[in-house]
């Protein structure tokens, strides 16, 4: 297996790049090390007319054509102004087109500039490099096209939208000048030896180019030729790719999942991207959780499931703590003896921060609604609840939603206040501060007040709100609306992704989940959100039906995910937690008023976890 020094200089200076035979590179390597910011296509040279078999997401973003509109076609459609044009635009230089054809026929590399067009008809200047890839039999099997687009200073009609203009301006900084090195000899072996990209060493290709791509891109590039296939199997490369795509915190969590090392980072990335291995299974665990209860809250600490509180017999608020260790060959619920218990409650939230620390907020207790915060280190020798007296706390509430950010921050949104009033506020509490202070996000507009919704973190510092029981005038309805907020902005604000009658609302493609509350939301590595369960309007839909949304898409689209196995009949948000980023554990089933906490259902997203018999 190839290895490289992780402390190698990554500055991208030309003198640090060498041919695989040790010689210097006779062309600007910046053209390659910014692979994730240029357009990248691969065509099949063994098929008539060189059909495109792969294009990266930057190509889609810059040209406006989706992958499904590109695959199987020759790239000459970019020479036509818009998708309905039948002929090449008259301003496209026919001599350059003829030179491209000659190079392809002779199996030599092409470099040059050509006028192209976006899908909306706006012009682009394409700095194009076409590199032939040879197979074991010395025949050309594929053509790699690397394209650097810039605005064409030609007035042909409507200008691009401001958003696309900004996109092109942001990519202009990556455009590199082409080398003056232009071989004229037609000797095939000479050009085979020069084949631009592949004159770089394995270490440079892996560390400086492939490591910058997404998991999908690596998988596609690996099908281009034998050398890239071998490089794409490297586990060190895949770990770097996964960390860049999913974040270091998610990567560290995944490393704790039993079976991940056996599965390997490459296979893990495939399974979490395609969800091809997702399956339900039913588990039976030992140990009683007594007294019986409902409306408790659960979260994951490592590979342990933690349950706190709930509503007991005669609406008695509970304040006890139980732990289930899923690393055990025979998991058993264990009652954890703790000191300084918080008041009993139900309708609260329980989260994990900073490794093994539980954070408890709000809920309804004997004296009414609560807005207190308690923290407990589950791994301490004597676990002790400690109250956090944060300044300027939110109103007391229950059935709110919360999530954690950066392992240190608690975010609380909405819920139900006194007299059944629904809330629409959003607060943040930084638990890393010596004296934490609650911070409310001031906003000109907020989503309608609601309870029973979910908050999910994606893309590092972005939050997605889904569903709940929302206020509409004097009425309350179950919701399937989606809202997002980017906390990396100076003034974070909620934006409507989908929703009826909301500012900026859109009608997404696909089949949206039926409106619901008290459901389950799972954040997948890479930013997608999985929704299932909850209280659904009229009870016409199975709680186990899975819906998938990628909020980072230009036009987010709901997709239905069908998985095999034994799903639960019921799945409630407060009784479900995500373990290790790959397993959603649904605690028990419900028959009438009784919860059976010795029956678990697991939605496993990878094959790294052994299936139950």
C-alpha positions as CSV (number, residue, x, y, z in Angstrom):
1,X,0.0,0.0,0.0
2,X,1.3,3.4,-0.9
3,X,2.1,5.7,2.1
4,X,3.0,9.4,2.2
5,X,4.1,11.8,4.9
6,X,1.1,13.7,6.3
7,X,3.5,16.6,7.1
8,X,4.5,17.1,3.5
9,X,4.5,20.7,2.2
10,X,1.1,21.4,0.8
11,X,1.9,24.9,-0.5
12,X,1.5,23.8,-4.1
13,X,4.9,25.3,-5.2
14,X,6.0,24.0,-8.6
15,X,9.4,23.0,-7.4
16,X,7.8,20.5,-5.0
17,X,6.3,18.5,-7.9
18,X,8.3,15.9,-9.8
19,X,7.6,13.5,-12.6
20,X,7.4,9.9,-11.5
21,X,10.9,9.4,-13.0
22,X,12.2,12.3,-10.8
23,X,12.4,15.0,-13.5
24,X,10.8,18.5,-13.3
25,X,7.3,19.3,-14.5
26,X,7.3,21.3,-17.7
27,X,3.8,22.8,-17.3
28,X,1.9,24.7,-14.5
29,X,0.8,22.2,-11.9
30,X,-1.7,24.7,-10.5
31,X,-4.0,23.5,-13.3
32,X,-4.2,20.2,-11.5
33,X,-4.0,20.9,-7.8
34,X,-7.2,22.9,-7.9
35,X,-9.1,19.9,-9.3
36,X,-12.1,20.5,-7.1
37,X,-12.5,24.1,-8.5
38,X,-12.3,23.3,-12.2
39,X,-14.6,21.4,-14.4
40,X,-13.7,17.8,-14.9
41,X,-15.2,15.4,-17.4
42,X,-14.3,11.9,-18.5
43,X,-15.4,10.4,-21.9
44,X,-15.3,6.8,-23.1
45,X,-12.9,6.6,-26.1
46,X,-14.0,3.1,-26.9
47,X,-17.5,4.2,-27.7
48,X,-18.6,6.0,-30.9
49,X,-18.5,9.8,-30.5
50,X,-16.8,9.9,-27.1
51,X,-19.8,10.0,-24.8
52,X,-19.4,11.6,-21.4
53,X,-19.4,9.0,-18.6
54,X,-18.6,11.4,-15.7
55,X,-18.7,15.1,-14.9
56,X,-18.0,16.7,-11.5
57,X,-20.3,18.9,-9.6
58,X,-18.4,22.1,-10.5
59,X,-19.2,21.4,-14.2
60,X,-22.9,21.2,-13.3
61,X,-22.7,24.4,-11.2
62,X,-20.9,26.5,-13.8
63,X,-22.6,25.3,-17.0
64,X,-26.1,24.9,-15.5
65,X,-26.5,21.4,-17.0
66,X,-27.3,18.6,-14.6
67,X,-25.3,15.3,-14.8
68,X,-28.3,13.4,-16.2
69,X,-28.4,15.9,-19.1
70,X,-24.7,15.4,-19.9
71,X,-24.0,11.7,-19.5
72,X,-24.0,9.8,-22.7
73,X,-23.6,12.9,-24.9
74,X,-20.5,14.4,-26.7
75,X,-19.3,17.6,-25.0
76,X,-19.8,19.5,-28.3
77,X,-23.3,20.5,-27.0
78,X,-21.5,23.3,-25.1
79,X,-20.8,24.9,-28.5
80,X,-24.6,25.4,-29.0
81,X,-26.3,28.4,-27.4
82,X,-28.8,26.8,-25.0
83,X,-30.3,23.3,-24.8
84,X,-32.6,23.8,-27.7
85,X,-30.0,25.0,-30.3
86,X,-29.6,22.5,-33.1
87,X,-26.3,23.8,-34.5
88,X,-22.9,25.1,-33.3
89,X,-23.0,28.8,-32.7
90,X,-21.5,30.8,-35.6
91,X,-19.0,32.5,-33.3
92,X,-17.4,29.3,-32.2
93,X,-14.0,29.1,-33.9
94,X,-14.2,26.2,-36.4
95,X,-10.4,25.9,-36.6
96,X,-10.2,25.1,-32.9
97,X,-12.9,22.5,-33.3
98,X,-11.0,21.0,-36.2
99,X,-7.8,20.9,-34.1
100,X,-9.7,19.1,-31.3
101,X,-10.9,16.5,-33.8
102,X,-7.4,16.0,-35.1
103,X,-5.9,15.5,-31.7
104,X,-8.5,13.0,-30.7
105,X,-8.0,11.1,-34.0
106,X,-4.2,11.0,-33.5
107,X,-4.4,10.2,-29.8
108,X,-2.5,13.3,-28.7
109,X,-3.2,15.9,-26.0
110,X,-5.0,19.1,-26.9
111,X,-4.8,22.5,-25.2
112,X,-6.6,25.6,-26.3
113,X,-9.5,28.0,-25.9
114,X,-13.0,27.6,-27.2
115,X,-16.2,29.6,-26.9
116,X,-18.9,27.7,-25.0
117,X,-22.3,28.4,-23.6
118,X,-24.2,27.8,-20.4
119,X,-27.5,26.2,-20.4
120,X,-29.2,29.7,-20.2
121,X,-27.3,30.7,-23.3
122,X,-24.8,33.1,-21.7
123,X,-21.3,32.8,-23.2
124,X,-18.2,31.3,-21.5
125,X,-14.6,31.1,-22.6
126,X,-13.3,27.5,-22.1
127,X,-9.6,26.9,-21.5
128,X,-9.6,23.3,-22.4
129,X,-7.1,20.5,-21.9
130,X,-7.9,17.0,-23.3
131,X,-5.6,14.2,-22.1
132,X,-5.8,10.7,-23.6
133,X,-5.6,7.8,-21.2
134,X,-4.1,4.5,-22.3
135,X,-5.1,1.0,-21.2
136,X,-2.8,-2.1,-20.8
137,X,-3.0,-2.9,-24.5
138,X,-1.7,0.6,-25.4
139,X,-5.2,1.6,-26.8
140,X,-6.8,4.8,-25.7
141,X,-9.7,4.0,-23.4
142,X,-10.7,7.4,-22.0
143,X,-10.3,11.1,-22.5
144,X,-10.0,13.4,-19.4
145,X,-11.2,16.9,-20.1
146,X,-10.1,19.7,-17.6
147,X,-12.0,22.9,-18.3
148,X,-11.3,26.4,-16.8
149,X,-14.3,28.6,-17.6
150,X,-14.3,32.4,-17.5
151,X,-16.8,35.1,-18.6
152,X,-16.7,35.7,-22.3
153,X,-16.8,39.5,-23.1
154,X,-19.4,39.0,-25.8
155,X,-22.8,40.7,-25.9
156,X,-25.2,38.0,-27.2
157,X,-28.3,38.8,-25.2
158,X,-29.4,38.4,-21.6
159,X,-26.6,38.4,-19.0
160,X,-26.2,35.7,-16.4
161,X,-28.1,36.1,-13.2
162,X,-26.3,37.8,-10.3
163,X,-25.9,34.4,-8.5
164,X,-24.1,32.9,-11.5
165,X,-22.0,36.0,-12.0
166,X,-20.8,35.7,-8.5
167,X,-20.1,32.0,-8.9
168,X,-17.9,32.7,-12.0
169,X,-16.1,35.5,-10.2
170,X,-15.3,33.1,-7.3
171,X,-13.9,30.5,-9.7
172,X,-11.8,33.0,-11.7
173,X,-9.1,33.0,-9.1
174,X,-8.4,29.4,-9.8
175,X,-7.9,29.8,-13.6
176,X,-4.3,29.0,-14.5
177,X,-2.4,30.1,-17.6
178,X,-1.7,27.3,-20.1
179,X,1.9,26.3,-20.8
180,X,3.7,27.3,-23.9
181,X,4.9,23.8,-24.2
182,X,3.1,22.5,-27.4
183,X,4.7,19.3,-28.8
184,X,4.4,19.2,-32.6
185,X,5.7,15.6,-33.2
186,X,3.0,13.1,-34.0
187,X,4.9,10.2,-32.5
188,X,2.4,8.4,-30.4
189,X,4.9,7.1,-27.9
190,X,6.2,10.6,-27.2
191,X,2.8,11.8,-26.3
192,X,2.1,8.7,-24.3
193,X,5.1,9.4,-22.2
194,X,4.2,13.1,-21.8
195,X,0.5,12.5,-20.8
196,X,0.3,15.6,-18.5
197,X,-1.5,14.5,-15.3
198,X,0.2,11.1,-15.2
199,X,3.7,12.4,-15.2
200,X,3.2,13.3,-11.6
201,X,4.2,10.9,-8.9
202,X,1.6,8.7,-7.0
203,X,2.2,10.8,-3.9
204,X,1.5,14.1,-5.7
205,X,-1.6,12.8,-7.5
206,X,-3.0,11.3,-4.2
207,X,-2.1,14.1,-1.8
208,X,-2.4,17.2,-4.0
209,X,-5.3,16.2,-6.3
210,X,-7.4,13.2,-5.3
211,X,-7.5,14.2,-1.6
212,X,-9.3,17.4,-2.6
213,X,-12.2,15.6,-4.4
214,X,-15.5,14.3,-2.9
215,X,-16.1,10.6,-2.2
216,X,-18.3,10.5,-5.4
217,X,-15.6,12.0,-7.5
218,X,-12.9,9.6,-6.2
219,X,-15.1,6.6,-7.0
220,X,-15.7,8.0,-10.5
221,X,-12.1,8.8,-11.2
222,X,-11.1,5.3,-10.1
223,X,-12.9,3.9,-13.1
224,X,-10.9,5.9,-15.6
225,X,-7.7,3.8,-15.7
226,X,-5.8,1.1,-13.9
227,X,-3.4,3.6,-12.2
228,X,-6.1,5.8,-10.8
229,X,-8.0,2.6,-9.8
230,X,-5.0,1.5,-7.7
231,X,-4.6,4.9,-6.1
232,X,-8.3,5.1,-5.3
233,X,-8.1,2.0,-3.2
234,X,-5.6,3.6,-0.8
235,X,-7.2,3.7,2.7
236,X,-5.0,6.7,3.8
237,X,-6.4,8.6,0.9
238,X,-10.0,7.7,1.6
239,X,-9.7,8.8,5.2
240,X,-8.5,12.2,4.2
241,X,-11.2,12.5,1.6
242,X,-13.9,11.5,4.2
243,X,-12.5,14.0,6.7
244,X,-12.5,16.8,4.1
245,X,-16.1,15.9,3.1
246,X,-17.6,15.2,6.5
247,X,-15.5,17.1,8.9
248,X,-12.9,16.0,11.5
249,X,-15.5,15.6,14.3
250,X,-17.7,13.3,12.3
251,X,-14.6,11.3,11.2
252,X,-13.5,10.8,14.8
253,X,-17.0,9.6,15.8
254,X,-17.0,7.1,12.9
255,X,-13.7,5.7,14.1
256,X,-15.3,4.6,17.3
257,X,-18.0,2.5,15.5
258,X,-17.3,-1.2,15.8
259,X,-16.5,-2.7,12.4
260,X,-15.4,0.5,10.7
261,X,-11.8,-0.6,10.6
262,X,-12.7,-3.9,9.1
263,X,-15.0,-2.3,6.6
264,X,-12.5,0.3,5.5
265,X,-12.9,4.0,4.7
266,X,-13.5,3.5,1.0
267,X,-16.3,1.1,1.5
268,X,-17.7,3.2,4.4
269,X,-17.8,6.2,2.1
270,X,-19.6,4.2,-0.6
271,X,-22.2,2.8,1.8
272,X,-22.9,6.2,3.5
273,X,-23.2,7.9,0.1
274,X,-25.4,5.4,-1.7
275,X,-27.1,4.0,1.5
276,X,-27.1,0.6,-0.3
277,X,-26.4,-1.3,2.9
278,X,-29.1,0.4,5.0
279,X,-31.4,-2.1,6.8
280,X,-33.7,-2.4,9.7
281,X,-33.2,-5.1,12.4
282,X,-34.9,-5.9,15.6
283,X,-32.9,-6.4,18.8
284,X,-33.7,-7.7,22.3
285,X,-31.8,-6.4,25.3
286,X,-31.9,-7.2,29.0
287,X,-32.4,-5.3,32.2
288,X,-35.5,-3.6,33.4
289,X,-36.3,0.1,33.1
290,X,-38.6,0.6,36.1
291,X,-40.9,2.2,36.8
292,X,-42.4,2.1,33.3
293,X,-42.6,5.5,31.6
294,X,-43.2,7.4,28.4
295,X,-42.2,10.8,27.1
296,X,-38.6,10.3,28.2
297,X,-35.6,11.6,26.3
298,X,-32.6,9.6,25.0
299,X,-29.3,10.4,23.4
300,X,-26.0,8.6,22.5
301,X,-22.7,8.9,24.3
302,X,-20.2,7.1,22.1
303,X,-21.8,3.6,21.6
304,X,-24.0,3.9,24.6
305,X,-27.6,4.8,24.7
306,X,-28.6,7.0,27.7
307,X,-32.2,7.5,28.9
308,X,-33.3,10.1,31.3
309,X,-36.6,10.9,33.1
310,X,-40.0,10.7,31.5
311,X,-43.6,10.6,32.5
312,X,-44.5,7.7,34.9
313,X,-47.8,6.5,36.4
314,X,-50.3,9.2,37.1
315,X,-48.1,11.8,35.2
316,X,-45.3,11.4,37.7
317,X,-42.2,13.2,36.4
318,X,-39.1,10.9,36.6
319,X,-35.4,11.9,37.2
320,X,-33.5,8.6,37.0
321,X,-30.8,7.6,34.5
322,X,-30.3,4.4,32.5
323,X,-27.5,3.3,30.2
324,X,-27.4,0.6,27.5
325,X,-23.9,-0.3,26.2
326,X,-24.2,-1.4,22.6
327,X,-20.6,-2.6,22.5
328,X,-21.6,-5.4,24.8
329,X,-22.3,-8.8,23.2
330,X,-25.5,-8.9,25.3
331,X,-26.6,-5.3,26.0
332,X,-28.4,-4.8,29.3
333,X,-30.1,-1.7,30.7
334,X,-28.2,-0.5,33.8
335,X,-29.5,2.0,36.3
336,X,-26.8,4.6,36.9
337,X,-26.5,6.0,40.5
338,X,-25.8,9.7,40.3
339,X,-25.6,12.5,42.8
340,X,-27.5,15.8,42.9
341,X,-30.4,14.7,40.6
342,X,-32.3,17.4,38.7
343,X,-36.1,17.7,39.3
344,X,-38.1,15.1,37.5
345,X,-39.5,16.0,34.1
346,X,-40.9,15.0,30.8
347,X,-41.0,16.8,27.4
348,X,-37.3,17.8,27.9
349,X,-34.3,17.4,25.7
350,X,-31.1,15.4,26.5
351,X,-27.9,15.9,24.4
352,X,-24.3,14.9,24.5
353,X,-21.5,17.5,24.4
354,X,-17.7,17.3,24.6
355,X,-17.4,13.5,24.5
356,X,-19.1,12.1,27.6
357,X,-21.0,15.1,29.0
358,X,-24.8,15.0,29.1
359,X,-26.7,18.3,28.9
360,X,-30.3,18.5,30.0
361,X,-32.7,21.4,29.3
362,X,-36.3,22.3,30.1
363,X,-39.4,20.1,30.2
364,X,-42.4,19.9,32.4
365,X,-42.0,18.9,36.1
366,X,-44.1,18.9,39.3
367,X,-44.0,22.7,39.6
368,X,-44.7,23.3,35.9
369,X,-42.5,24.2,33.0
370,X,-38.7,24.4,33.4
371,X,-35.8,26.3,31.7
372,X,-32.9,25.0,33.8
373,X,-29.7,23.4,32.4
374,X,-27.9,20.5,34.1
375,X,-24.6,18.9,32.9
376,X,-23.3,15.4,33.9
377,X,-20.0,13.7,33.0
378,X,-21.1,10.1,32.4
379,X,-17.5,8.8,32.7
380,X,-16.8,10.4,36.0
381,X,-15.9,8.2,38.9
382,X,-19.0,9.5,40.7
383,X,-21.3,11.0,38.1
384,X,-22.9,14.1,39.5
385,X,-25.4,16.5,38.0
386,X,-24.3,20.1,38.0
387,X,-26.7,23.0,37.3
388,X,-25.5,25.6,34.9
389,X,-26.8,29.1,35.9
390,X,-26.8,30.7,32.4
391,X,-27.6,34.4,32.3
392,X,-30.7,35.6,30.4
393,X,-32.3,32.2,30.0
394,X,-35.1,31.4,27.6
395,X,-38.7,31.1,28.8
396,X,-39.6,27.9,30.5
397,X,-40.8,25.4,28.0
398,X,-41.5,21.8,27.0
399,X,-41.6,19.9,23.7
400,X,-39.0,22.2,22.3
401,X,-36.1,21.1,20.0
402,X,-32.4,21.3,20.6
403,X,-29.1,20.3,19.0
404,X,-25.4,20.7,19.8
405,X,-22.7,22.5,17.8
406,X,-19.0,22.2,17.9
407,X,-19.3,19.8,20.8
408,X,-19.7,22.8,23.2
409,X,-22.8,24.7,22.3
410,X,-26.4,24.0,23.0
411,X,-29.1,25.4,20.6
412,X,-32.8,25.5,21.7
413,X,-35.7,26.4,19.5
414,X,-39.5,26.8,19.9
415,X,-41.6,24.6,22.2
416,X,-44.7,25.2,24.3
417,X,-44.8,27.8,27.1
418,X,-47.4,28.6,29.8
419,X,-51.0,28.3,28.8
420,X,-50.1,26.4,25.7
421,X,-48.5,29.3,23.9
422,X,-46.2,28.1,21.1
423,X,-42.8,29.7,20.7
424,X,-40.7,30.7,17.7
425,X,-37.4,31.9,19.3
426,X,-33.9,30.4,19.0
427,X,-31.2,30.5,21.7
428,X,-27.6,29.5,22.0
429,X,-25.7,28.6,25.2
430,X,-21.9,28.2,25.0
431,X,-21.0,25.6,27.7
432,X,-17.3,26.2,27.2
433,X,-17.5,29.6,28.9
434,X,-16.7,29.9,32.6
435,X,-20.0,31.7,33.1
436,X,-22.3,30.8,30.2
437,X,-24.7,33.4,28.9
438,X,-27.8,32.6,26.8
439,X,-27.8,34.4,23.5
440,X,-31.0,34.9,21.5
441,X,-30.7,35.3,17.8
442,X,-32.4,38.6,16.9
443,X,-34.3,38.1,13.6
444,X,-36.6,40.2,11.4
445,X,-38.5,37.0,10.5
446,X,-38.9,33.6,12.2
447,X,-40.6,30.4,11.2
448,X,-44.2,30.1,12.6
449,X,-44.2,29.1,16.3
450,X,-44.2,25.4,16.8
451,X,-43.5,22.4,19.0
452,X,-42.4,18.8,18.3
453,X,-40.1,19.8,15.5
454,X,-36.5,18.8,15.0
455,X,-33.2,20.6,14.6
456,X,-30.3,19.0,12.7
457,X,-26.8,20.2,12.2
458,X,-25.2,19.9,8.7
459,X,-22.4,21.3,6.7
460,X,-20.4,22.2,9.9
461,X,-22.3,25.2,11.2
462,X,-25.7,25.1,9.5
463,X,-29.0,24.1,11.1
464,X,-32.1,22.5,9.5
465,X,-35.5,22.7,11.1
466,X,-38.2,20.3,10.0
467,X,-41.9,19.7,10.8
468,X,-43.7,20.0,14.1
469,X,-47.1,21.3,15.2
470,X,-47.0,24.9,13.8
471,X,-49.3,27.8,14.4
472,X,-51.2,29.2,11.4
473,X,-53.4,32.1,12.4
474,X,-55.6,30.9,15.2
475,X,-55.1,27.2,14.2
476,X,-52.4,24.7,14.6
477,X,-51.4,22.2,11.9
478,X,-48.8,19.5,11.5
479,X,-46.0,20.8,9.3
480,X,-43.6,19.5,6.7
481,X,-41.8,22.8,6.2
482,X,-38.1,23.0,6.1
483,X,-36.0,26.0,7.3
484,X,-32.3,26.5,7.5
485,X,-29.9,28.9,9.3
486,X,-26.2,29.4,8.8
487,X,-24.5,30.2,12.1
488,X,-21.2,31.1,10.4
489,X,-22.8,34.3,9.2
490,X,-22.4,37.5,11.1
491,X,-26.1,37.9,11.5
492,X,-27.7,34.4,11.3
493,X,-31.3,34.2,10.1
494,X,-33.8,31.6,9.2
495,X,-34.5,30.9,5.6
496,X,-37.4,28.9,4.2
497,X,-36.4,26.0,2.0
498,X,-39.9,24.5,1.5
499,X,-43.2,25.5,2.9
500,X,-46.6,26.8,1.9
501,X,-47.0,30.5,2.0
502,X,-43.6,31.2,3.5
503,X,-41.1,33.9,2.4
504,X,-38.9,32.4,-0.3
505,X,-40.9,29.2,-0.2
506,X,-40.5,26.7,-3.1
507,X,-42.1,23.5,-4.1
508,X,-39.4,20.9,-4.0
509,X,-39.2,17.9,-6.4
510,X,-39.8,14.4,-5.3
511,X,-42.3,13.2,-2.7
512,X,-42.3,15.2,0.5
513,X,-42.9,13.6,3.9
514,X,-46.5,14.0,5.1
515,X,-46.8,16.7,7.8
516,X,-45.7,15.4,11.2
517,X,-44.4,16.2,14.7
518,X,-42.4,14.3,17.3
519,X,-40.5,12.6,14.5
520,X,-36.9,11.4,14.0
521,X,-34.3,13.4,12.1
522,X,-30.9,11.8,11.4
523,X,-27.9,13.9,10.1
524,X,-25.8,11.9,7.7
525,X,-22.1,12.5,7.0
526,X,-22.0,14.8,4.0
527,X,-25.0,16.9,5.1
528,X,-28.1,14.9,4.1
529,X,-31.0,14.7,6.5
530,X,-33.1,11.5,7.0
531,X,-36.6,11.8,8.3
532,X,-39.0,9.2,9.6
533,X,-41.6,8.4,12.3
534,X,-43.6,10.7,14.5
535,X,-47.2,11.6,14.6
536,X,-48.5,11.8,11.1
537,X,-51.7,13.4,9.9
538,X,-54.6,10.9,10.0
539,X,-52.2,8.1,10.6
540,X,-52.2,7.0,7.0
541,X,-48.4,6.6,6.6
542,X,-46.1,4.1,8.2
543,X,-43.7,5.5,10.7
544,X,-40.8,3.5,9.2
545,X,-41.0,5.2,5.7
546,X,-37.7,7.0,5.2
547,X,-37.4,10.4,3.5
548,X,-34.0,11.9,2.4
549,X,-33.2,15.5,1.8
550,X,-29.9,17.2,0.8
551,X,-30.2,20.8,1.9
552,X,-27.0,21.7,0.1
553,X,-28.4,21.0,-3.3
554,X,-29.3,24.0,-5.4
555,X,-32.8,22.7,-5.5
556,X,-33.3,20.4,-2.6
557,X,-35.4,17.3,-3.5
558,X,-37.1,14.8,-1.2
559,X,-36.3,11.2,-2.0
560,X,-37.9,8.1,-0.6
561,X,-35.5,5.5,0.8
562,X,-36.7,1.9,0.8
563,X,-34.7,-0.4,3.0
564,X,-35.1,-4.1,3.9
565,X,-35.5,-5.6,7.4
566,X,-37.9,-5.3,10.3
567,X,-38.9,-1.7,10.9
568,X,-40.7,-0.5,14.1
569,X,-44.4,0.2,14.1
570,X,-43.8,3.4,15.9
571,X,-40.8,5.8,16.1
572,X,-40.8,8.9,18.2
573,X,-38.1,11.6,18.3
574,X,-37.7,11.6,22.1
575,X,-37.1,7.8,22.2
576,X,-34.7,7.6,19.3
577,X,-31.0,8.4,19.1
578,X,-28.1,8.2,16.6
579,X,-25.1,6.1,17.6
580,X,-21.8,6.6,15.9
581,X,-23.3,8.5,13.0
582,X,-24.3,5.2,11.4
583,X,-27.1,3.7,13.6
584,X,-30.5,5.0,14.6
585,X,-31.7,3.2,17.7
586,X,-35.5,3.2,18.2
587,X,-36.3,2.4,21.8
588,X,-39.0,-0.1,22.3
589,X,-42.5,-0.5,20.8
590,X,-45.7,1.0,22.1
591,X,-48.9,-0.9,22.9
592,X,-51.5,1.4,24.3
593,X,-49.8,3.2,27.2
594,X,-47.1,0.6,27.8
595,X,-43.5,1.0,26.4
596,X,-41.4,-2.1,25.9
597,X,-37.9,-0.9,26.4
598,X,-36.4,-4.4,26.0
599,X,-37.4,-4.4,22.3
600,X,-35.2,-2.2,20.1
601,X,-35.2,-1.5,16.4
602,X,-32.0,-0.4,14.7
603,X,-31.6,1.3,11.4
604,X,-28.1,0.5,10.4
605,X,-26.7,2.6,7.5
606,X,-23.6,0.5,6.9
607,X,-22.6,-3.1,6.9
608,X,-20.0,-2.5,9.6
609,X,-22.5,-3.5,12.3
610,X,-23.4,-7.2,12.5
611,X,-27.0,-8.0,11.6
612,X,-29.3,-9.7,14.1
613,X,-30.4,-13.2,13.4
